[in-house]
Amino acid sequence: MTVGSGVLLVLLSLSGALRAHNGDLTARETCKAGFSEEDYTALISQNILEGEKVLKVKFSSCLGTKGTHYETDSMDFKVGADGTVFATRELQIPSEQVAFTVTAWDRQTAERWDAAVRLLVAQTSPTRSGHKETSIQVQALQQRVPGPRSLPVSQWDPSPTLPSPGEKGKKSAPLDPVQPPNDTLLPWPQHQSSNGLRRQKRDWVIPPINVPENSRGPFPQQLVRIRSDKDSDIPIRYSITGVGADQPPVEVFSIDSMSGRMYVTRPMDREERASYHLRAHAVDMNGNKVENPIDLYIYVIDMNDNRPEFLSQLYNGSVDEGSRPGTYVMTVTASDADDGTTANGMVRYRIVTQTPQSPSQNMFTINSETGDIVTVAAGLDREKVQQYTVIVQATDMEGNLNYGLSNTATAIITVTDVNDNPPEFTASTYAGEVPENRVEMVVANLTVMDRDQPHSPNWNAVYRIISGDPSGHFSVRTDPVTNEGMVTVVKAVDYELNRAFMLTVMVSNQAPLASGIQMSFQSTAGVTISVMDINEAPYFPSNHKLIRLEEGVPTGTVLTTFLAVDPDRFMQQAVRYSKLSDPANWLHINATNGQISTAAVLDRESPYIRNNVYEATFLAADNGIPPASGTGTLQIYLIDINDNAPELLPREAQICEKPSLNAINITAADADVDPNIGPYVFELPFVPASVRKNWTITRLNGDYAQLSLRVLYLEAGVYDVPIVVTDSGNPPLSNTSIIKVKVCPCDENGDCTTMGAVAAAGLGTGAIVAILICIIVLLTMVLLFVVWMRRREKERHTKQLLIDPEDDVRDNILKYDEEGGGEEDQDYDLSQLQQPEAMEHVLSKAPGVRRVDERPVGAEPQYPARPVVPHPGDIGDFISEGLRAADNDPTAPPYDSLLVFDYEGSGSTAGSVSSLDSSSSGDQDYEYLNDWGPRFRKLADMYGGGQED
């Protein structure tokens, strides 16, 4: 093969095993596992893509290939499950050959077989036209295979004229006398005639075809010619398949089906697609496959047609102030779409400008290959320059400004603050004052100055009192806004103990100072705090004072002295005492010396006593300005004495009139406490004698006894039985109590019968009968009242059926809904209309001047008299007679009853609302109607308006 105008690498790889002609056509009688060859050799180009196939090894296993696994001792090449050797990554072969070993091992039997693989790099030499011409190197290795003796490749492949190892570098002989020898590929091996040996068919690895991108044509541009050695015997049609041919993007490459010339149809773009993998096919005119498909690899050669592009046009970084030269700042990154393995895609960086140029114009430098920006000079100071703007340029062609393409980006470098400035007080001494007994009060503000970044840990101040406050009365807090120190009282101070404090305060930052920075002598200051004396309230040292005494002490007895202390030792003040709380008003206190005495007898059994203790509260006040007072509580524990006689319980009981097993259990209650209570002694008095004759007491224990009948029968009734109860106090107290005992007849169970209980209550048979008669009479009266109420309700219901209350016009004023007139229309008095005879100005008029529409003054016998008590049946007759009389009375006004007319607005289409006729009213004065209210004022306007028209 020869190369035309383009650069073409042709790699021919002999990858099949040589076998005897007859031995490979039939199955072998015995099975022997192993590689088909001991050594495999192939020609490759210097640049290999990832996944590119270089050759194929064949391994025969008696158990099949299912359990066969391949390995290599090379990291750059691997073997697939079908024996294909491919590159694991993009490679650039630096030497003339690569050698490694392929191992096949059976997973079931653990047997291993090895084969050697050598990959030879094709050499190129310049031609006179300036292009590179690829020399074809073919090395035929004689293989040892079972069967007939292996033949050299030159004996069974005479068709192509290939250079021998001694003729390396010479041009190949013409492959086809009718085609140019520099663009023809014979990828399919040739065969011997039928009377000779027929060589075994093996696949060749075709070298990749290189096409430069951005070619200007003309298109289509021929790349290579493919032909088979069988085209001399039969007509052959060629075709290509794959991405770029019949798969998207389609028709990038085309082939002349008859001549086998392959073309590229348009300019290539390596950044769009860097390589193409096609397959060439050869079939006869009937579509029958003549040769096996062969792989074609087409690589697009990169051109420098893309500028470097930064990942961002603006980068932000930071560096601490005071950093040493060589401190890392940030990294800028630019990418170039061109081939990174060539100079077209190799980007280099440099700094174009730096702003500001202080303290030096070259404060930073950049690694030309990695883009790392580092400091190159000392002197970074945030307090002088807080930010730098750096313009970075990226250039391909390894930074060659003459040939490379460039682009720029901006890097903003912020100088971050470090604590290199200690805080300093603005004054050496501060002063303040505080009233005694006050807490959470700011007494002084300490101001500091710090040149570090505000509101950062390097600026935030922390104050600490280092001396002058051993008791911890003060604390210095930091104002988060102003950074000032606020000296605050956290523990009350006492003027009588400390009149002034001399504090020493130190200030620092939240963050420690930077290395090499020392604290300033101005970081400490003195604070003088004066304590102001105020009038403090007196207090009782023994507050809740407890004393013990017996109850019943006489009035005027001195109990104790309850003194208060005034803490103001430097003020001449007097303390006076008074009672604040004395619930029983038993005590008195001397206002001058605090002596407490009794004002009444103290009684332990009083309701003001709780758990034998009586409490009183007293007030001690001084005469300071302003006055101050304190309180104290006195607790008096009263010891019980036997001053309460026992009381008999219960006070009432009942018993059967005949002696039986039942008796009355009695006990006693004493307001005193032990030992002034039980055991009790229960006795019957000797007077009257009937008590001891009829009753007896049996002692049960110290607190209980039983009262029972002594006689065999006692008449039913209520008996007052006196019993004397004595306690165990010293001296003992006795009390005679009366118990009312009801004696009644009992049933067989010993319970009082009902009649017996009544009889026992003292009521005779006559009284019981009288009570029953009264109950019957009361029930009869209630029943009669209910019947009367129901009858009355029935009559009322019947009356409602005859006359609707809303239609009953007797003694009623009909109120129609108002539709006009406004609020002023509500101001009228109907009492004058209901009794017009009471109007003196009408009655006093002479008969000759009375208006015809006024109501007659005299008697009108022609109208029926309305009965005083109306009957529901005569209402219709009454209305009819009244209407007839009004129609026949020529002197009657147009109103047959009191009517209220509502004004419905002007422009009404309705006619006259009554028999009134304004045209027949005559010349009369209607002004008096204005005095009757808004409704009649409207009538006056109607009649009066007619006169003006």
WOMOLIN-V87825 format. One record per pair of residues at least 4 apart in sequence whose ideal C-beta (glycine too) atoms are under 7 Angstrom apart, sorted by the first residue. I is the first residue (numbers start at 0). J is the second residue. Records with the same first field share a line. If there is no record, write none. Layout:
I = J, J
//
This chain:
0 = 9, 135, 171, 174, 183, 184
1 = 170, 171, 180, 181
2 = 7, 132, 133, 181
3 = 181, 182
4 = 130
5 = 209, 222
6 = 130, 131, 209
7 = 133, 208, 209, 223
8 = 44, 121, 133, 206, 207
9 = 133, 135, 184, 205, 206
10 = 41, 42, 43, 44, 121, 204, 205, 206
11 = 42, 135, 137, 203, 204
12 = 41, 42, 53, 54, 203, 204
13 = 40, 139, 201
14 = 39, 41, 54, 55, 201, 202
15 = 35, 57, 199, 201
16 = 35, 36, 57, 142, 144
17 = 142, 144, 149, 199
18 = 22, 23, 144, 146, 199
19 = 23, 146, 147
20 = 147, 196, 197
21 = 147
22 = 145, 146, 147
23 = 199
30 = 61
31 = 145
32 = 59, 60, 61, 112
33 = 59, 112
34 = 56, 57, 58, 103, 112, 114
35 = 57, 59
36 = 114, 142
37 = 114, 115, 143
38 = 114, 115, 117, 140
39 = 54, 56, 114, 116
40 = 117, 119, 138, 140
41 = 53, 54, 118, 204
42 = 119, 121, 136
43 = 47, 53, 92, 118, 120
44 = 121, 206, 207
45 = 91, 92, 120
46 = 91
47 = 51, 86, 89, 90
48 = 86, 89, 274
49 = 86, 87, 88, 89
50 = 85, 86
51 = 85, 86, 296
52 = 83, 84, 85, 204, 294
53 = 84, 85, 86, 118, 204
54 = 84, 204
55 = 82, 83, 84, 202
56 = 78, 82, 84, 101, 114
57 = 82
58 = 67, 82, 103, 112
60 = 64, 67, 105
62 = 66, 107
66 = 105, 106, 107
67 = 103, 105
68 = 104, 106
69 = 78, 82, 101, 103
70 = 102
71 = 76, 77, 78, 99, 100, 101
72 = 99, 100
73 = 99
75 = 86, 87, 88, 90
76 = 84, 85, 86, 87, 99
77 = 85, 87
78 = 82, 83, 84, 101
79 = 83, 85
84 = 116
86 = 90
92 = 97, 120
95 = 119, 120
96 = 117, 118, 119, 120
97 = 118
98 = 115, 116, 117
99 = 116
100 = 113, 115
101 = 114, 116
102 = 111, 113
103 = 112
104 = 109, 110, 111
105 = 109, 110
119 = 136
121 = 133, 134, 136, 206
122 = 134
123 = 131, 132, 133
124 = 132, 134, 168
125 = 131
126 = 130, 132
134 = 167, 168
135 = 161, 162, 171
136 = 167
137 = 161
138 = 164
139 = 151, 152, 153
141 = 149, 151
142 = 149
143 = 149
144 = 149
150 = 154, 155, 196
152 = 156
155 = 191, 196, 198
156 = 188, 189, 198
158 = 189, 228
159 = 174, 185, 189
160 = 171, 172
161 = 171
162 = 166, 167, 169, 171
173 = 180
174 = 180, 183, 185
175 = 183, 226
178 = 183, 224
182 = 221, 223, 224
183 = 224, 226
184 = 205, 223, 224, 225
185 = 226, 228
186 = 203, 205, 225, 279, 293
187 = 227, 228, 281, 290
188 = 200, 201
189 = 228
190 = 197, 198
191 = 195, 196, 197, 198
205 = 293, 294, 295
207 = 296, 297, 298
208 = 222, 223, 295, 296, 297
209 = 298, 300
210 = 222, 263, 267, 297, 299, 300
211 = 300, 302
212 = 267, 268, 269, 299, 300, 301, 302
213 = 266, 302, 304
214 = 220, 266, 267
216 = 220
218 = 263, 264, 265
219 = 253, 262, 263, 264
220 = 262, 263
221 = 260, 262
222 = 261, 262, 263
223 = 261
224 = 258, 259, 260
225 = 237, 259, 261, 279
226 = 230, 259
227 = 235, 281, 289, 290
229 = 233, 235, 289
230 = 235
233 = 283
234 = 283, 284
235 = 281, 283, 289
236 = 256, 257, 282, 284
237 = 254, 256, 259, 279, 280, 281
238 = 254, 256, 280
239 = 244, 252, 254, 261, 277, 278, 279
240 = 244, 245, 277, 278, 280
241 = 246, 275, 276, 277, 278
242 = 246, 275, 276
243 = 248, 251, 252, 275, 277
244 = 252, 277
245 = 249
250 = 264
251 = 263, 264, 265
252 = 261, 262, 263, 264, 277
253 = 262, 264
254 = 259, 260, 261
255 = 259, 260
263 = 267
267 = 299
269 = 273, 299, 301, 338
270 = 305, 336
272 = 299
273 = 299
274 = 296, 297, 298, 299
275 = 297
276 = 294, 296
277 = 295, 297
278 = 292, 293, 294, 295
279 = 292, 293, 295
280 = 292
281 = 289, 290
282 = 286, 287, 288, 289
283 = 287, 289
301 = 337, 338, 341, 343
302 = 343
303 = 337, 343, 395, 396, 404
305 = 335, 336, 337
306 = 404, 405, 406
307 = 333, 334, 335, 346, 393, 394, 395, 404, 406
308 = 333, 334, 406
309 = 331, 333, 393, 406, 408
310 = 332, 334
311 = 408
312 = 408, 409
313 = 409, 411
314 = 329, 331, 408, 410, 411
315 = 411
316 = 328, 329, 372, 410, 412
317 = 412, 413, 415
318 = 322, 326, 328, 374, 379, 412, 414, 415
319 = 415, 417
320 = 379, 380, 381, 414, 415, 416, 417, 419
321 = 379, 417, 419, 513
322 = 326, 374, 379
323 = 377
324 = 374, 375, 376, 377
325 = 373, 374
326 = 373, 374
327 = 371, 373
328 = 363, 372, 373, 374, 412
329 = 372, 410
330 = 369, 370, 371
331 = 348, 370, 372, 391, 408, 410
332 = 370
333 = 346, 393, 406
335 = 339, 344, 346, 395
337 = 343, 344, 395
338 = 343, 344
339 = 344, 345
342 = 396, 397
343 = 395, 396
344 = 395
345 = 395, 397
346 = 393, 394, 395
347 = 367, 368, 394, 397, 398
348 = 365, 367, 370, 391, 393
349 = 365, 367, 392
350 = 363, 364, 365, 389, 391
351 = 390, 391, 392, 407
352 = 390
353 = 360, 362, 363, 387, 389
354 = 387, 388
355 = 384
356 = 360
357 = 384
358 = 378
359 = 376, 378
361 = 375, 376
362 = 374, 375, 376, 387
363 = 372, 373, 374, 375, 389, 412
364 = 373, 375
365 = 370, 371, 372, 391
366 = 370, 371
367 = 398
372 = 410
374 = 379
379 = 414
380 = 384
381 = 385, 414, 415, 416, 452
382 = 450
384 = 414
385 = 413, 414
386 = 411, 412, 413, 414
387 = 412
388 = 409, 411
389 = 410, 412
390 = 407, 409
391 = 407, 408, 410
392 = 405, 407
393 = 405, 406
394 = 398, 400, 403, 405
395 = 403, 404
396 = 402, 403
398 = 403
399 = 403
416 = 451, 452, 455, 457
417 = 457, 513
418 = 451, 457, 508, 510, 511, 512, 513
419 = 513, 516
420 = 449, 450, 451
421 = 512, 516, 518, 519, 522
422 = 447, 449, 460, 506, 507, 508, 522
423 = 447, 448, 519, 521, 522
424 = 445, 447, 506, 521, 524
425 = 446, 447, 448
426 = 524
427 = 524, 525
428 = 524, 525, 527
429 = 443, 445, 524, 526
430 = 443, 527
431 = 442, 443, 486, 526, 528
432 = 442, 528, 529, 531
433 = 437, 440, 442, 488, 492, 528, 530, 531
434 = 531, 533
435 = 491, 492, 493, 494, 530, 531, 532, 533
436 = 491, 533, 535
437 = 488, 491
438 = 488, 489, 490, 491
439 = 487, 488
440 = 487, 488
441 = 485, 486, 487
442 = 486, 488, 528
443 = 486, 526, 528
444 = 483, 485
445 = 462, 475, 483, 484, 486, 504, 524
446 = 483
447 = 460, 482, 506
449 = 458, 460
451 = 455, 457, 458
452 = 457, 458
453 = 458
454 = 458
455 = 459
456 = 508, 509, 510
457 = 508, 510
458 = 482, 508
459 = 477, 482, 508, 509
460 = 477, 482, 484, 506, 508
461 = 477, 507, 508, 509
462 = 475, 477, 484, 504, 506
463 = 505
464 = 468, 473, 475, 502, 504
465 = 503, 505
466 = 503
467 = 500, 501, 502, 503
468 = 472, 473, 500, 502
470 = 490
471 = 490
472 = 488, 489, 490, 492
473 = 486, 487, 488, 489, 502
474 = 487, 489
475 = 484, 485, 486, 504
476 = 485, 487
477 = 482, 484
478 = 482, 483, 485
484 = 504, 506
486 = 526
488 = 492
492 = 497, 530
493 = 497
494 = 498, 530, 531, 532
495 = 566, 568
497 = 530
498 = 530
499 = 527, 528, 529, 530
500 = 528
501 = 525, 527
502 = 525, 526, 528
503 = 523, 525
504 = 523, 524, 526
505 = 522, 523
506 = 522
507 = 522
512 = 516
518 = 522
532 = 569
534 = 567, 570, 621, 623, 624, 625, 627
535 = 566, 567, 627
536 = 627, 628, 629
537 = 563, 564, 565, 574, 619, 621, 628, 629
538 = 563, 564, 629
539 = 561, 563, 619, 629, 631
540 = 564
542 = 631, 632
543 = 632, 634
544 = 561, 631, 633, 634
545 = 634, 636
546 = 558, 559, 635
547 = 636, 638
548 = 552, 558, 635, 637, 638
549 = 638, 640
550 = 601, 602, 603, 637, 638, 639, 640
551 = 600, 601, 640, 642
552 = 556, 597, 601
553 = 600
554 = 597, 598, 599, 600
555 = 596, 597
556 = 596, 597
557 = 594, 596
558 = 595, 596, 597
559 = 595
560 = 592, 593, 594
561 = 588, 593, 595, 617, 631, 633
562 = 593
563 = 574, 593, 619, 629, 631
565 = 572, 574, 621
567 = 572, 623
570 = 623
572 = 621, 622, 623
573 = 621, 622
574 = 619, 621
575 = 590, 591, 620
576 = 588, 589, 590, 593, 617, 618, 619
577 = 588, 590, 617, 618
578 = 586, 588, 615, 617
579 = 616, 617, 618, 630
580 = 615, 616
581 = 585, 586, 615
582 = 607
583 = 605, 607
584 = 598, 599
585 = 597, 598, 599, 601
586 = 595, 597, 598, 615
587 = 596, 598
588 = 593, 594, 595, 617
589 = 593, 594
595 = 633
597 = 601
601 = 613, 637
603 = 608, 611, 637, 639
604 = 643, 670
607 = 613
608 = 612, 613, 637
611 = 636, 637
612 = 634, 635, 636
613 = 635, 637
614 = 632, 634
615 = 633
616 = 630, 632
617 = 630, 631, 633
618 = 628, 630
619 = 628, 629, 631
620 = 626, 628
621 = 626, 627
622 = 626
623 = 627
639 = 671, 672, 675
641 = 671, 675, 726, 728, 729, 730, 732
643 = 669, 670, 671
644 = 732, 733, 734
645 = 667, 668, 669, 679, 724, 726, 734
646 = 667, 668, 734, 736
647 = 665, 667, 722, 724, 736, 738
648 = 665, 666, 667, 668
649 = 738
650 = 738, 739
651 = 738, 739
652 = 663, 738, 740
653 = 740, 741, 743, 751
654 = 661, 663, 708, 740, 742
655 = 659, 661, 743, 745, 749
656 = 712, 713, 714, 715, 742, 743, 744
657 = 711, 712
658 = 708, 711
659 = 749
661 = 749
662 = 705, 706, 707
663 = 705, 706, 740
664 = 703, 705
665 = 681, 704, 706, 722, 738
666 = 702, 703
667 = 679, 724
669 = 676, 726
671 = 675, 676, 728
672 = 676
674 = 727
675 = 726, 728
676 = 726, 727
677 = 701, 702, 726, 727
678 = 701, 702, 727
679 = 701, 702, 724, 725, 726
680 = 725
681 = 696, 698, 704, 722, 724
682 = 696, 723
683 = 690, 691, 694, 696, 722
684 = 690, 721, 723, 735
685 = 691
688 = 692
689 = 693
690 = 694, 720, 721
692 = 709
693 = 708, 709, 710, 713
694 = 706, 708, 709, 720
695 = 707, 709
696 = 704, 705, 706
697 = 704, 705, 707
698 = 704
699 = 703, 704, 705
706 = 720
708 = 713
713 = 742
715 = 742, 743, 744, 755, 758, 759
716 = 742, 759, 761
717 = 739, 741, 759, 760, 761
718 = 740, 742
719 = 737, 739
720 = 738, 740
721 = 735, 737
722 = 736, 738
723 = 733, 735
724 = 733, 734, 736
725 = 731, 733
726 = 731, 732
727 = 731
728 = 732
741 = 759
742 = 759
743 = 751, 755, 756, 758, 759
744 = 752, 755
745 = 749, 750, 751, 752
746 = 750, 752
751 = 755, 756, 759
752 = 756
753 = 757
754 = 758
755 = 759
756 = 760
757 = 762, 767
758 = 762
762 = 766, 767
764 = 768
765 = 769
766 = 770
767 = 771
768 = 772
769 = 773
770 = 774
771 = 775
772 = 776
773 = 777
774 = 778
775 = 779
776 = 780
777 = 781
778 = 782
779 = 783
780 = 784
781 = 785
782 = 786
783 = 787
784 = 788
785 = 789
786 = 790
787 = 791
788 = 792
789 = 793
790 = 794
791 = 795
792 = 796
793 = 797
794 = 798
795 = 799
796 = 800
797 = 801
798 = 802, 871
801 = 871
802 = 806, 807, 871, 874
807 = 811
808 = 813
809 = 869
812 = 829, 897
813 = 899
815 = 899, 901
817 = 824, 901
818 = 901, 903
819 = 901, 902, 903, 904
820 = 824, 902, 933
823 = 933
824 = 933
826 = 933
827 = 932, 933, 934
828 = 932
829 = 833
830 = 834
831 = 835, 838, 931
832 = 897
833 = 897
835 = 841, 854
836 = 842
838 = 842
839 = 843
841 = 853
842 = 856
844 = 848, 849
849 = 853
850 = 923
851 = 890
852 = 892, 893
853 = 892
854 = 892
855 = 859, 890
861 = 884, 888
862 = 881, 884
863 = 877, 880, 881, 884
865 = 877
866 = 870
869 = 874
873 = 877
874 = 878
875 = 879
876 = 880
877 = 881
878 = 882
879 = 883
880 = 884
881 = 885
882 = 886, 895
883 = 887
884 = 888
885 = 891, 895
893 = 913, 914, 915
894 = 898
899 = 934
900 = 912, 934
902 = 937
903 = 907
911 = 915, 916
917 = 941, 942, 945
920 = 942
925 = 939, 942, 943
926 = 939
928 = 935, 936, 938, 939
929 = 936, 939
931 = 935
932 = 936
933 = 937
935 = 939
936 = 940
937 = 941
938 = 942
939 = 943
940 = 944
944 = 948
//
